[in-house]
Amino acid sequence: MRLNNQRLYRTARSILRDDAEAEDTVQESYLLAHRAMGKFRGSAKLSTWLVRVVANEAIARLRKRSRHAELIQLNGMTDQFSEDGEVDMGKSPEQPEEAAVRAEMRRLLESKIDRLPDAFRTVFVLRAVEEMTAEEAGACLGIPTATVRTRYFRAKGLLREALAREIDFSIEDAFSFDGERCDRIVSGVLQQLTNDHFA
């Protein structure tokens, strides 16, 4: 379970968009997989089969949770289009400010991923976050590899646009000059002018 927990949680979370329900789904899926172990033929990797079990369980929960909402169509098309880094062991420990910035960036990224169309979001999480190949993701979701590639490409484009919009909205506030900083400079200049005048 420890080898697969993160991947299964991320899969469930990408479908349900709810942390607690994703955890429940993973737990229930392990039980379902245990009961159905006799049906596992070994034609795919065990981890791929487990992702498929979790995806099916998450979709079933989504249907129960909202009968009237639009359901995820993992096998259908959707109309909603509108470097690998290495760990540097010699690096100094992350400072609290850096950790806070990273946490904020992670929250922003997660919120934008949550807003991707349903079918794209799950493909994106499996490909980008879990680093599955297109073939593995297709096997997990029961869709053709070409569909995985198309949805992943579109998901990356939508995510890039959403993040660019967020940056555009924030850029006006960069290096803010009002408030204390402005007051301090004005006061300093006036003080210097006063000193020069009386010198």
N, C-alpha and C positions, 0 to 999 in steps of 0.2 A: 504494500500500500504506500509506503514512504517513497518508493520510486515513481509512483504514478499520481500521487495526491495533487500536486501542483497543476499538472496538465489537466487532470479531470476537473479540478475546481475551476480553472480558467475556462474550460469548455462550458461547464454549466453556467458560470457567471456571465459568459458572453451571450448566452441565450436568455437567461432569466433577469439579468441586470439587478440582482439582489444577493448580497453577500450571504445572509443566513439561509436563504432558500437554496443557494448553490451548494452550501455545505451539506444541507439535508439531502440534496439530490445525490451528491457524491456518496454519502453514507448508504443511502437506499440502493444506489447502483451497485455498490460492492456486494450488498446482500443479494440483489437480483443476479449479479454475475456468478456468485457462489452457487446459487440454486441452479443456474443454467450452465454450469461448467461442463456438464456432459455434452452440451450442444456445440461447444467450442471445438472446431475441426482443425485448428492450427493452420488454416490457409492464409491467415494474416497474423501479424505479431499480436501477442496478448495485449499490449498497450493500445494498439489500434482498435481491437475488439472492445476493450474497456471504454475508450472514448466514444465508440458507437453506442454502447449501452447507456452511458451518461447523456449523450446527446438525445437519444430517444426518451429517456426518463425526463429530462429537462423540458422537452417539447410537450410531453404528456402533462407535466405540471403546469406549463404555460396555458395549455388548453383548458385545464380545470380552473385555473386562476381567473381566466377571463374569456368566457364563452363568447362574448360580444365583440372582443377586440380582434383586430386582424392577426391571424396566426402566422407564425414563421413558416415559410415555404422553402425548406432546405432543398427540396428536389425541383422546385419550380423557379421561374425567373421572376425578378422584381422590377417594377417600373420606377423605383425611387433613386434615379441617378440625378439629379439636378445638375559599419565596418566592424564590422565585428571587432570590438576592442578587447585588448588583453589586459589582465589585471597586473598592475605594477606593484609588486610587493614592497618596493623601496619607497613608495609614495607616503608622504606624511598623513596622519589621520585626518579625516574630514572635519573641518571646523563646523561649529553649530550653525553659522550663517549659511555655509554651503549645503549642509544637510537640510536646512529649512527650504532653501531654494529648490533643491532636488525633490523634496517632498511636494512642494507646490507644483512643480513641473509634472510630477507623476500624477497628481490629482487632476491637473488640466488635461493631460493626455488621456487618462482613464475616462474623464467625462466626455471627451470628444469621441473616443472609441465607442462608448455607450450610445452615442447619438447616430452611429452609422446604421444604415438599413440592416434589418435582422440577418438576412442571408450573407451580406458582406461582412458583418461584424464577426460572426463565428469563423468564417474563412480567414479573416485577418488575424484573429487571435491564434488560431492553429498555425498559420504560416509565419507570422511575424513574431509573436510572443513565444509560442512553443517551438518555433523553428522546424516545423514539419515540412517535408517535401510536398509538392503539389499532389503527388501520387498518394502519399500517406493521408493527407487531409481529405482527398477525394474518397479514399477507402473508408475513412472514419464517418464521413457524412453521406456516403452513398451517392455521390454525384461524380460526373466525369472530370478527369484531370483538367481538360480544357476549360470547363466551367469554373473550377477552382482558380485557375490562372486569371481568367477574365474578372472574376469577383475580387480577387486579391489586388489586381491592378487598379480597379475602380475604387476599392476601399482606400488604397493608399492615396489616390487622387483626391477623394472626398476629405480624407483626414488632413492632407496637406493644405487644402483650401480652407478648412475650418480653423486650422492653426494659424494660417496666414491672416485670416480675418481677425483672429484674437490679437495677433501682434499689431495689426493695423490700428485696432481700437486702443491698444495700450501705448503705442509709440508716442502719441501726443503728450503723455504723462512722463515720458522718460526724462531723466535729469531735471526733475521738477525744481523750479526756481522760486516759487512763491513761499509765503510763510516765513519761518525763522531765518532761513538762509538770506532771503531778500532783505528782510529787516536788518539783519546783521551787516550786510554790505552797505545799505543806505546809511545806517548809523555810523559805520566806520568812515565812510566818505565824508559825511557831514562833520564828524569829529575832526578829521584831518583838515578839512577846509577851515573850520573854526580855529584850529591851532595855527595854520598858515597865516590866517588873517591877523591874528594877534601877535605873530612872531616879529 
